[in-house]
Amino acid sequence: MNRDAMQQAWRLLEASVVTYRGTPVGTVAARDAETEALNYDQVFTRDFAISAFAFLLDDRPEIVRHFLATAVKLQSHERQLDCFKPGEGLIPASFKVTDDGAGERLIADFGEHAIARVAPVDSGFWWLLTLQAYVRATGDRAFLIDASVQQAIRLVLDLSMTNRFDMFPTMLVPDGAFMIDRRMGVYGYPIDIQAQFFAALCAAAELLDATDPANAPYRTALDERLPHLAYHVRTYYWLDLPRLNQIYRYGVEEYGPASVNKFNVYPDSIPDWLMDWLPETGGYLVGNVGPGRLDYRWFGQGNLLACAAGLATEAQSDAVMQLLSQRYDDLVGKVPLKLCFPALEGQDWRILTGCDPKNRPWSYHNGGNWPVLLWLLTLVSQQTGADELAERALHDAERRLVRDDWPEYYDGRHGRLVGQQARRRQTWSAAGYLVACQLLERPERAALLRMGRPVEGASCAAVTAGA
Ligand code: GLC
């Protein structure tokens, strides 16, 4: 750990703080003087979660409480029948403070002002995870059991747990509705969201006040859902060499509960790159599972969140860490961590991204490296006893982050180039680095960020009994 780098990261984080009527309420996404701000001057819910962890680990919970309360105020309370308004319970993707002369006002963005108008599926989940860490750090039960906070939790659950056109315990989401907020072929059941969904539901189960009768049906629903979700992801998303071999020899067009190939996946859809790339030992959770579809791409955030929250079993978490160390250059690279591997190229890129130049192969979401994920890599490394991996990654990253002024992401197969359109002074790059340093310095503090709870994966009725 490099003291100068840490000091620089703290300065950056502190300078990014946004106040509302004199009170700190969040951090802007980036403070790059060279590039147009676009919406990077807003407080993003997902970006702030990482700042919140850094502040909490540093015993500075005030800003986090103000952020949490602000998000509760901004949460959508519109009835659902108007398709142009955000659904009830939605937490904004971002907000900003404006002043047109009549005093400061908060303006929330639920996706209406973002590219392609995608509503954020992950904001409510990040809010819950931030709340969980805040309560752990402070023991502030008065804030937690305030009626508005308890209701906000229930609204997030209403929005995300209610059955819609769906038969799985996982959650159906559109493309671009989370950290990967542009079209990337991640519609359906992306692992990034399933892992976060699991972690957030576990958080909700811990945070709902057990003495409030209004919470009883929610607590029951959570107890029922979590084992199904765990079983589904552990079973159908898991990929290692024996499993790949099973898929390679799958029978197809099987009907009924006894079918082995539940999603009717055709072996011909196994991509060429995978056969030789997958090591003898080690494994990971694939990117997406749906009808006739396994997306074999590796997604860093989903896999690490699944390990951190105990959605992946202990053996699976160990195997993920083995994969990371055996394919270090591909998945960790010069600056950690690959968001998605491998990149979509050629016709796949044209069709699945809609020829998006920002997501050219090995850039941005499409195979770029994101330093923000350092915190998660460190957390999981510590949990699985693979500390050296995190230390190596951090050591490789910090020199570059300082030299390059804290870029948002890096490009190239091994993440050697500053991202083509990356912002500099990106707040969550500094915050992700700081959380990693704080965890390495004081490993006992990891308890504050502990996610999930022990869940035995029950067999999934919808799938095992399905036709
Ligand atoms: C980009 C990222 C998104 C992030 C935002 C602000 O749009 O894709 O995940 O929240 O920048 O940093």
Boltz pocket constraint, residues with backbone or C-beta under 6 A from the ligand:
constraints:
  - pocket:
      binder: B
      contacts: [[A, 29], [A, 39], [A, 40], [A, 44], [A, 46], [A, 47], [A, 178], [A, 179], [A, 180], [A, 181]]
      max_distance: 6.0
